[in-house]
Amino acid sequence: MSPGRTQGFAVPPLVSGGLMLTYRCTNECRHCIYRCSPRRPDDWISLETAERAFAALAREPAFDSLHLAGGEATLRFELLLDVVRLARRTGVALSYLETNAQWCTTPAAARAGMEQLREAGLSCVLISASMYHSEFIPFRNTRNCVEAAREVLGAEGAFVYLPHLYRTLGRMPGDGRHTLEEFLEFIGRPGDISAALELFPLHLGGRAVEALRAGFELCPAEDFRGEPCAHELARTTHFHIDLHGNLFTGCAGIAVAGLDDLHPQIGPETHPIASALAGSGPWTLVELARERHGWRSPERGYAGKCDLCLEVRKALFATGAYAELRPAEYYGP
């Protein structure tokens, strides 16, 4: 790989992360790192893949805990319960289940689901509460989920993300859905997308920048020359393993490894994208796309190196030449 500088590295021991049961979700949130959506295929993790993941993690010397996520993992509640039971049988500690509370339509439904989760072996639920989720999930569902988690799992079993937004949403009129624009109006910052960014810090990947571009200060692509991503790609304190067995460390859409080998040596021959990013950052990918594939970057500003990286990775994915750019769901609409 000629453009830029490449850097080899090995994936460090995995510490803490998530198991993604699906990319399918009830929501198409503007901030979603993994670009989940109701339009994603109705594909789910198999119990065989989950068991392989648990067995692999149990062998990790620094592994601490795992959360369950999606997409929205509760869309197939029985499968979710089976995965929780499987984790308990294999001795893998689950820190929490991440949910948008779509299933908590009534207090009774929320409590019944929490009791099933507790009996299966789960001790904590992370309930997403934000102006982005509120566009799809009525606040009454969120409140039902929080209260049921506190009743069934105890105070430590209800992890509200984020508490200040939960309180603000609870003060909005009615207990239904609210658009982002309605939220900004309510907090006295009408039309100011930057206010949402202040209240909910975002990773500049996935759907975030393209959906919220008006809130960012944009810079020319050339400004991100010489900004390597070695630290991000070697970060294993919040990794994800998806339903296909792909391992993502710092960056969604770049599978640095898989369940067959969680710690491959990353180099230009086997992982041209990851090694180039580690060595020189996304500008190297811009050079690669231009020289090998005739790509011309749009003449617009970028919110950060991750924004630029995603732009060029979409073009590189379309060539079909880079196996580490996966899954296809991530590079779809």
C-alpha positions in Angstrom: 0.0 0.0 0.0 2.0 3.0 -1.2 0.1 6.1 0.0 0.9 7.4 3.4 2.5 5.5 6.2 1.2 2.2 7.6 1.7 0.7 11.1 1.4 -2.8 12.3 0.0 -3.7 15.6 -1.7 -6.5 17.5 -5.2 -6.3 19.0 -4.6 -6.0 22.8 -6.4 -8.1 25.3 -10.1 -7.4 25.5 -11.2 -5.7 28.7 -14.9 -4.6 28.5 -17.4 -4.5 25.7 -20.7 -5.5 24.1 -22.3 -8.3 22.2 -24.6 -7.0 19.5 -27.5 -9.4 19.0 -28.7 -7.6 15.8 -28.5 -4.4 13.8 -32.3 -4.2 13.6 -33.9 -1.5 15.7 -37.3 0.2 16.1 -35.4 3.5 15.8 -33.3 5.2 13.2 -31.7 7.7 15.7 -29.7 10.5 14.3 -26.7 9.8 16.6 -26.4 6.0 16.1 -22.8 4.8 15.9 -23.7 1.5 14.2 -26.4 3.0 11.9 -29.1 0.7 13.3 -32.5 0.9 11.8 -35.9 -0.8 11.3 -34.7 -1.1 7.6 -31.9 -3.4 8.6 -32.3 -7.1 7.8 -34.1 -9.1 10.4 -30.9 -11.0 11.2 -30.0 -12.1 14.7 -27.1 -13.8 16.5 -27.3 -17.5 16.8 -26.9 -19.2 20.1 -23.9 -21.0 18.6 -22.2 -17.7 17.8 -23.1 -16.3 21.2 -21.6 -19.4 22.9 -18.4 -19.0 20.7 -18.2 -15.4 21.8 -18.6 -16.2 25.5 -16.0 -19.0 25.3 -13.5 -16.7 23.5 -14.0 -13.9 26.1 -13.6 -16.4 29.0 -10.1 -17.0 27.7 -9.2 -13.3 27.7 -6.8 -12.6 30.6 -8.0 -9.0 31.2 -11.7 -9.5 30.4 -14.0 -7.8 32.9 -17.6 -7.7 31.7 -19.9 -7.7 28.8 -23.1 -5.9 28.0 -25.8 -6.9 25.5 -26.9 -4.6 22.8 -28.2 -4.1 19.3 -29.9 -2.7 17.4 -32.7 -3.3 19.9 -32.0 -6.7 21.6 -35.5 -6.9 23.1 -37.2 -7.2 19.7 -36.7 -11.0 20.1 -37.2 -11.3 23.8 -37.0 -15.1 24.0 -33.7 -15.1 22.2 -32.4 -12.4 24.5 -33.4 -14.5 27.5 -31.6 -17.5 26.1 -28.5 -15.4 25.6 -28.6 -14.2 29.2 -29.0 -17.8 30.4 -26.2 -18.9 28.2 -23.9 -16.2 29.6 -24.7 -17.3 33.2 -24.0 -21.0 32.3 -20.7 -20.2 30.8 -19.6 -17.9 33.6 -19.4 -14.6 31.6 -20.4 -11.7 33.7 -23.1 -9.4 32.1 -22.9 -5.8 33.2 -26.2 -4.7 31.7 -28.6 -4.9 28.8 -28.9 -1.8 26.7 -32.5 -1.0 25.6 -34.6 1.9 24.2 -37.6 0.7 26.2 -39.8 0.1 23.1 -41.2 -3.0 24.9 -42.3 -1.1 28.0 -45.7 0.0 26.7 -47.3 -0.3 30.1 -46.0 -0.6 33.7 -47.2 -4.2 33.8 -45.4 -5.1 30.6 -42.2 -3.4 31.8 -42.3 -5.2 35.2 -43.0 -8.6 33.6 -40.1 -8.2 31.3 -37.8 -7.1 34.1 -38.8 -10.2 36.1 -38.0 -12.5 33.2 -34.6 -10.8 32.8 -33.8 -11.1 36.5 -34.8 -14.8 36.5 -32.6 -15.4 33.5 -29.6 -13.9 35.3 -29.5 -10.2 34.4 -28.9 -7.7 37.2 -28.9 -4.3 35.4 -30.6 -2.6 32.5 -29.3 0.5 30.7 -32.2 2.6 29.6 -31.5 5.0 26.8 -33.0 8.5 27.5 -32.1 11.3 25.1 -33.6 13.7 22.6 -32.6 11.3 19.8 -34.4 8.3 21.2 -37.4 10.5 22.1 -38.2 11.0 18.4 -39.2 7.3 18.3 -40.0 6.2 21.8 -42.8 7.8 23.9 -41.5 9.1 27.2 -44.0 6.9 29.0 -42.2 3.8 27.8 -38.9 5.2 29.1 -40.4 6.0 32.5 -42.1 2.6 32.7 -38.8 1.0 32.0 -36.9 3.0 34.6 -39.4 2.5 37.3 -39.8 -1.2 36.6 -36.0 -1.7 36.7 -35.8 0.1 40.0 -38.6 -2.0 41.5 -37.4 -5.4 40.2 -33.6 -5.0 40.0 -33.1 -2.3 42.7 -31.6 1.1 42.5 -28.3 -0.2 41.1 -30.1 -2.2 38.4 -31.5 0.9 36.6 -28.8 2.6 34.6 -30.3 5.7 33.0 -28.3 7.1 30.1 -28.4 10.1 30.4 -30.0 11.2 33.7 -30.1 14.9 33.0 -31.9 14.2 29.7 -34.3 11.9 31.4 -35.2 14.6 33.8 -35.6 17.2 31.0 -37.7 14.9 28.9 -39.9 14.2 31.9 -40.7 17.9 32.1 -41.8 18.2 28.5 -45.6 18.4 27.9 -47.3 15.1 27.6 -45.5 11.8 27.9 -45.2 10.8 24.2 -42.7 11.4 21.5 -40.9 14.7 20.7 -38.9 15.7 17.7 -35.4 17.0 18.2 -36.7 20.4 17.1 -39.4 20.3 19.8 -36.8 19.4 22.4 -34.5 22.4 21.3 -37.5 24.7 21.5 -38.3 23.4 25.0 -34.8 24.1 26.4 -34.8 27.6 24.9 -32.4 26.9 22.1 -34.7 26.7 19.1 -33.0 25.4 15.9 -29.6 25.2 17.6 -28.3 21.7 16.9 -25.1 22.6 18.8 -27.1 22.6 22.0 -28.0 18.9 21.5 -24.3 18.2 21.0 -23.4 19.9 24.2 -26.0 17.9 26.2 -25.1 14.5 24.5 -21.4 14.2 23.5 -21.1 12.1 20.3 -18.7 9.9 18.5 -18.3 11.4 15.0 -19.1 8.1 13.2 -22.1 6.2 12.1 -25.1 8.4 11.4 -24.2 11.3 13.7 -22.4 13.8 11.6 -24.4 13.4 8.4 -27.7 13.8 10.4 -26.5 16.6 12.7 -24.0 18.4 10.5 -25.5 21.8 11.1 -24.3 21.7 14.7 -20.6 21.2 13.9 -17.7 23.5 13.0 -16.5 22.1 9.7 -12.9 22.1 8.4 -11.3 21.2 5.1 -10.3 17.6 4.6 -6.6 18.7 4.4 -6.7 19.8 8.0 -6.8 16.2 9.2 -3.4 15.2 7.6 -1.1 13.5 10.1 -3.8 12.5 12.6 -3.2 8.7 13.2 -5.8 6.5 14.7 -3.6 3.9 16.5 -5.0 4.7 19.9 -8.6 4.3 18.8 -8.0 1.1 16.9 -6.2 -0.5 19.8 -8.8 0.5 22.4 -10.4 -2.6 23.9 -12.2 -1.0 26.9 -15.4 -0.6 24.9 -15.2 -3.2 22.1 -18.2 -4.8 20.3 -18.7 -8.2 18.8 -21.6 -8.4 16.4 -24.0 -11.2 15.4 -21.6 -12.2 12.5 -18.7 -12.6 14.9 -16.9 -9.4 13.8 -14.8 -7.6 16.4 -14.8 -3.8 16.5 -12.4 -2.0 18.8 -12.4 1.8 18.4 -14.2 2.1 15.1 -17.5 0.8 13.9 -17.4 -0.6 10.4 -13.8 -1.7 10.6 -13.6 -5.3 11.7 -10.0 -5.7 13.0 -10.7 -9.3 14.0 -13.3 -12.1 14.3 -14.1 -14.9 16.7 -11.8 -17.3 15.0 -8.8 -15.1 15.9 -9.4 -12.1 18.3 -5.8 -11.0 18.2 -4.4 -11.1 14.7 -1.4 -9.1 13.7 -2.7 -6.1 11.9 -0.5 -5.2 8.9 -0.7 -3.7 5.4 -1.1 -7.0 3.7 -3.9 -8.4 5.8 -5.6 -5.2 7.1 -4.7 -2.4 4.7 -7.4 0.0 6.0 -6.7 -0.5 9.7 -2.9 -0.4 9.3 -3.0 2.8 7.2 -5.3 4.5 9.7 -3.1 3.4 12.6 0.0 4.8 10.9 -1.2 8.1 9.3 -5.0 8.5 9.8 -7.8 9.0 7.3 -5.9 11.2 5.0 -4.0 8.1 3.9 -7.3 6.6 2.9 -8.1 9.7 0.9 -4.8 9.3 -1.0 -5.5 5.6 -1.5 -9.0 6.2 -2.9 -7.8 8.9 -5.2 -4.8 7.0 -6.6 -6.2 3.5 -6.9 -9.9 4.1 -7.4 -10.1 7.6 -9.0 -12.2 8.9 -6.1 -12.7 12.6 -5.7 -13.8 13.8 -2.2 -16.7 16.2 -2.0 -15.7 19.8 -1.6 -17.2 20.3 1.8 -16.0 20.6 5.3 -15.7 17.8 7.9 -16.4 17.8 11.6 -13.4 15.7 12.4 -11.1 13.0 11.2 -13.8 10.4 11.9 -16.2 12.2 9.6 -13.7 12.3 6.8 -12.8 8.6 7.5 -16.4 7.5 7.1 -16.8 9.5 3.9 -13.8 7.8 2.2 -14.5 4.3 3.7 -17.9 4.4 2.0 -16.2 4.8 -1.3 -13.7 2.1 -0.6 -16.4 -0.3 0.6 -18.2 0.2 -2.7 -15.1 -1.2 -4.6 -15.5 -4.6 -2.8 -11.7 -4.8 -2.4 -11.4 -4.4 1.4 -12.7 -7.3 3.5 -12.1 -5.5 6.8 -14.8 -2.9 5.9 -17.8 -4.8 7.2 -20.6 -5.5 7.8 -22.5 -4.3 4.8 -25.2 -3.0 7.1 -22.9 -0.3 8.3 -22.3 1.1 4.8 -25.9 1.1 3.7 -28.4 4.0 3.7 
